[in-house]
Amino acid sequence: MITIDNLIKEKQLLVAQYSVLIEDAYNYMENDNELSDIFEYEATQVMHRITQLDTKLSLSLV
């Protein structure tokens, strides 16, 4: 069963993952544009998942 606590924990993990991906994208920006783009794309996918969790959380709290 999905609980609010599980959603919050998942969001925290995703936020940490997002931060790492954005940092990696920035670090590779000058040396390897393709790798930077891949990290940026993955970060976008993670942010989309975070947004979905935010929606679920806001609906759960109503």
Secondary structure as a PSIPRED ss2 file (coil, helix, strand):
# PSIPRED VFORMAT (PSIPRED V4.0)

   1 M C   1.000  0.000  0.000
   2 I C   1.000  0.000  0.000
   3 T C   1.000  0.000  0.000
   4 I H   0.000  1.000  0.000
   5 D H   0.000  1.000  0.000
   6 N H   0.000  1.000  0.000
   7 L H   0.000  1.000  0.000
   8 I H   0.000  1.000  0.000
   9 K H   0.000  1.000  0.000
  10 E H   0.000  1.000  0.000
  11 K H   0.000  1.000  0.000
  12 Q H   0.000  1.000  0.000
  13 L H   0.000  1.000  0.000
  14 L H   0.000  1.000  0.000
  15 V H   0.000  1.000  0.000
  16 A H   0.000  1.000  0.000
  17 Q H   0.000  1.000  0.000
  18 Y H   0.000  1.000  0.000
  19 S H   0.000  1.000  0.000
  20 V H   0.000  1.000  0.000
  21 L H   0.000  1.000  0.000
  22 I H   0.000  1.000  0.000
  23 E H   0.000  1.000  0.000
  24 D H   0.000  1.000  0.000
  25 A H   0.000  1.000  0.000
  26 Y H   0.000  1.000  0.000
  27 N H   0.000  1.000  0.000
  28 Y C   1.000  0.000  0.000
  29 M C   1.000  0.000  0.000
  30 E C   1.000  0.000  0.000
  31 N C   1.000  0.000  0.000
  32 D C   1.000  0.000  0.000
  33 N H   0.000  1.000  0.000
  34 E H   0.000  1.000  0.000
  35 L H   0.000  1.000  0.000
  36 S H   0.000  1.000  0.000
  37 D H   0.000  1.000  0.000
  38 I H   0.000  1.000  0.000
  39 F H   0.000  1.000  0.000
  40 E H   0.000  1.000  0.000
  41 Y H   0.000  1.000  0.000
  42 E H   0.000  1.000  0.000
  43 A H   0.000  1.000  0.000
  44 T H   0.000  1.000  0.000
  45 Q H   0.000  1.000  0.000
  46 V H   0.000  1.000  0.000
  47 M H   0.000  1.000  0.000
  48 H H   0.000  1.000  0.000
  49 R H   0.000  1.000  0.000
  50 I H   0.000  1.000  0.000
  51 T H   0.000  1.000  0.000
  52 Q H   0.000  1.000  0.000
  53 L H   0.000  1.000  0.000
  54 D H   0.000  1.000  0.000
  55 T H   0.000  1.000  0.000
  56 K H   0.000  1.000  0.000
  57 L H   0.000  1.000  0.000
  58 S H   0.000  1.000  0.000
  59 L H   0.000  1.000  0.000
  60 S H   0.000  1.000  0.000
  61 L H   0.000  1.000  0.000
  62 V C   1.000  0.000  0.000
